């Protein structure tokens, strides 16, 4: 009997300050080299009950219009990879329960870069712990049946971005609409990016009554539109209507911010 094992589950971004998948936590959740630093320390922590080993590599993704990612090996038009300008060490770590370790990533070869943005992703993959055969034990091969054993292999991916020169990035919000599905309000919108770099920020949605009373009904942290993409389609579930929220009247105010900067805003009259 022969065994094929392994499937991979990974995440590319998370709305939290740090991100976790399986028993691994990584901080920070994104790295941006913008001329102020040449290296970053990433903190990896094992929150599980067992010792775990993680392999660390640099891979490349393209972002789709819905915000999902697809791994690629060649950059598209207007897309630049950061991988050739990054140094990473160590390339693997073994962590006991509740143990943490620092991984350093450095940015070098700056003289080879022209103005613009370069992006790749650090991928932290849990290495499956294969149980060895006991002494004298032989594999069961009584028949030629192919047996497939799926072993979850968890991974986390975080973006690493290099920015050279001044940013000309701008963003606006368009195509806003509100749909009710089983009394669940779903807000749809489009983020439109232009310029030479990506945008990253938080979306807040406030419901405003005709009398001017404001209630926060939706919030998403850490939404990006990566180069070379010019649009990202967003769907956001809002708080259900109650005594103070009536989506049949009033308006919604949508604001996209980065830190204290307002990058885009729009109002949807209901």
C-alpha positions in Angstrom: 0.0 0.0 0.0 1.4 3.4 -1.0 0.6 6.7 0.7 0.4 10.2 -0.9 0.0 12.8 1.8 -0.4 16.6 1.9 -2.6 19.4 1.1 -1.9 23.0 1.7 -4.0 25.7 3.3 -2.7 29.2 3.3 -3.9 32.8 3.9 -2.5 35.9 2.2 -3.7 38.6 4.5 -5.5 39.1 7.7 -7.4 42.0 9.3 -5.5 41.6 12.5 -2.3 43.3 13.6 -0.6 39.9 13.7 -1.8 36.9 11.8 -2.2 33.3 12.8 -3.0 30.1 11.1 -2.9 26.7 12.7 -0.7 27.3 15.7 1.7 29.8 14.1 1.4 33.5 14.8 3.4 36.1 12.7 4.0 39.7 13.5 4.0 42.1 11.7 1.5 41.1 9.0 3.1 43.1 6.2 6.5 44.6 5.5 7.1 47.8 3.5 10.5 49.1 2.6 10.0 52.8 1.8 13.5 54.1 2.3 13.4 54.5 6.1 14.6 51.0 6.9 16.9 48.4 5.3 15.8 45.4 7.5 12.8 44.1 9.5 12.6 41.6 12.3 9.6 39.3 12.1 8.4 37.5 15.2 7.1 33.9 14.8 5.4 32.2 17.8 4.1 28.7 18.2 0.8 28.9 20.2 0.2 25.1 19.9 0.9 22.2 22.3 3.4 20.4 20.0 6.8 21.3 18.6 6.5 22.4 15.0 8.9 23.2 12.2 8.2 25.8 9.6 9.9 26.4 6.2 10.2 30.0 5.0 10.3 30.9 1.3 9.6 33.8 -1.0 6.8 33.4 -3.5 4.9 35.7 -5.9 1.1 36.3 -6.2 -1.1 38.3 -8.4 -4.2 39.8 -6.9 -7.5 39.2 -8.6 -10.3 41.7 -8.8 -12.2 40.0 -6.0 -9.1 40.3 -3.7 -8.2 36.6 -3.9 -4.6 35.6 -4.9 -3.1 33.3 -7.5 0.6 32.2 -7.4 2.6 33.2 -10.5 6.2 32.8 -11.7 6.4 35.6 -14.2 5.3 39.2 -13.6 2.4 40.6 -15.6 2.5 44.0 -17.4 3.2 46.8 -14.9 4.1 44.2 -12.1 7.5 44.0 -10.4 8.7 41.2 -8.1 10.7 42.1 -4.9 12.2 38.6 -4.5 15.5 39.3 -6.2 16.2 42.2 -3.8 15.5 40.5 -0.5 17.6 38.4 1.9 16.0 36.2 4.4 17.4 34.2 7.3 16.9 31.7 8.7 15.0 29.8 6.1 13.5 27.4 8.6 12.6 27.4 12.3 11.7 24.8 14.8 9.5 26.1 17.7 8.6 24.4 20.9 5.2 25.1 22.4 4.9 28.8 23.4 8.3 29.5 21.9 9.1 32.4 19.6 11.9 33.3 17.2 12.9 36.2 15.1 13.3 36.0 11.4 15.2 38.8 9.6 14.5 40.1 6.2 16.8 42.6 4.5 16.5 44.8 1.4 19.6 45.1 -0.8 20.8 45.8 -4.3 19.0 49.2 -4.3 21.1 50.5 -7.1 19.3 48.1 -9.5 15.8 49.5 -8.8 14.0 52.2 -10.7 11.1 54.3 -9.4 8.0 52.3 -8.6 6.8 49.4 -6.4 8.0 45.9 -6.1 6.1 43.1 -4.3 6.6 39.5 -3.3 5.3 37.4 -0.4 6.9 35.5 2.5 5.4 32.1 2.9 5.7 30.3 6.2 4.8 26.6 5.7 4.3 24.1 8.4 6.4 21.0 7.7 4.3 17.8 8.3 5.6 15.6 11.0 5.6 12.1 9.3 5.5 9.3 11.8 8.3 6.8 11.1 7.8 3.1 11.1 8.6 1.3 14.4 11.6 -1.0 14.6 10.9 -4.1 12.6 7.6 -2.7 11.2 7.1 -3.1 7.5 4.7 -1.1 5.3 1.4 -2.8 4.5 1.5 -3.8 0.8 -0.9 -6.6 0.6 -2.5 -5.2 -2.5 -1.7 -2.6 -5.1 -4.4 -0.2 -4.0 -3.4 3.4 -4.0 -4.3 5.0 -0.7 -4.4 8.8 -0.4 -4.0 10.3 3.0 -4.6 14.0 3.3 -2.5 15.7 5.9 -3.3 19.4 6.5 -0.2 21.6 5.9 -0.9 25.1 7.2 0.8 28.2 6.0 0.8 31.9 6.3 1.8 34.4 3.6 2.5 38.1 4.2 3.4 40.7 1.6 6.8 42.4 1.3 6.7 45.6 -0.6 9.6 47.8 -1.8 8.8 51.4 -2.8 11.2 53.5 -4.7 10.5 57.2 -5.3 7.4 59.3 -4.7 4.0 57.7 -4.8 1.4 58.9 -7.3 -1.2 56.5 -6.1 -4.8 57.6 -5.8 -8.0 55.8 -5.1 -11.8 56.4 -5.3 -15.0 54.5 -4.5 -17.6 53.8 -7.2 -20.5 51.5 -8.0 -22.0 51.3 -4.5 -25.2 49.4 -4.0 -27.0 47.8 -1.1 -28.8 44.4 -1.4 -30.9 42.7 1.3 -30.6 38.9 1.4 -32.7 37.2 4.1 -32.6 40.5 6.1 -28.8 40.6 5.8 -27.6 43.8 4.2 -24.8 43.4 1.8 -22.9 46.5 0.5 -21.1 46.2 -2.8 -18.6 48.7 -4.1 -15.5 49.1 -6.3 -12.1 50.5 -5.2 -10.5 52.2 -8.2 -6.7 52.6 -7.9 -4.4 54.7 -10.2 -0.8 55.7 -10.0 2.5 53.9 -9.6 2.0 52.2 -6.2 -0.6 50.1 -4.4 -3.0 51.4 -1.8 -3.8 49.9 1.7 -6.3 51.0 4.3 -9.5 50.4 6.3 -13.1 50.8 5.2 -15.6 52.2 7.6 -19.4 52.3 6.9 -21.7 54.6 8.8 -25.5 54.7 8.6 -26.9 58.2 8.9 -30.6 58.8 9.5 -32.5 61.7 7.9 -32.2 63.4 11.3 -28.4 63.2 11.2 -27.8 60.4 13.8 -24.8 58.3 12.8 -24.3 54.6 13.6 -21.2 52.5 12.6 -22.6 49.5 10.7 -19.5 48.1 9.0 -15.7 48.0 9.3 -13.0 46.1 7.5 -9.3 46.5 8.3 -6.4 46.1 5.9 -7.9 46.2 2.4 -5.4 46.7 -0.4 -5.4 47.1 -4.2 -2.0 45.9 -5.4 -0.3 47.0 -8.6 -0.8 46.5 -11.5 -4.6 46.1 -10.6 -6.7 49.2 -11.0 -9.9 47.9 -9.4 -11.0 45.7 -6.5 -14.5 44.5 -6.0 -15.7 44.6 -2.4 -18.6 43.0 -0.7 -19.3 43.8 3.0 -22.0 42.5 5.3 -23.4 45.3 7.4 -25.1 45.1 10.8 -28.7 44.0 10.5 -31.4 46.6 10.8 -32.8 47.3 14.3 -34.6 50.2 16.0 -31.9 52.7 15.1 -31.1 51.4 11.6 -33.5 51.4 8.7 -31.9 50.7 5.4 -35.0 51.9 3.6 -34.2 55.6 4.3 -31.2 57.8 5.3 -27.8 57.2 3.7 -24.6 55.3 4.1 -21.2 57.0 4.3 -18.3 54.9 3.1 -14.8 56.1 4.1 -11.4 54.5 3.0 -8.6 55.6 5.3 -4.9 54.9 5.8 -3.9 55.8 9.3 -5.2 59.4 9.8 -5.4 60.1 6.0 -8.7 59.8 4.2 -8.0 58.4 0.8 -11.6 58.1 -0.5 -15.2 58.5 0.6 -18.6 58.2 -0.9 -22.3 58.5 0.2 -25.0 56.2 -0.9 -28.5 57.6 -0.5 -31.0 54.9 0.5 
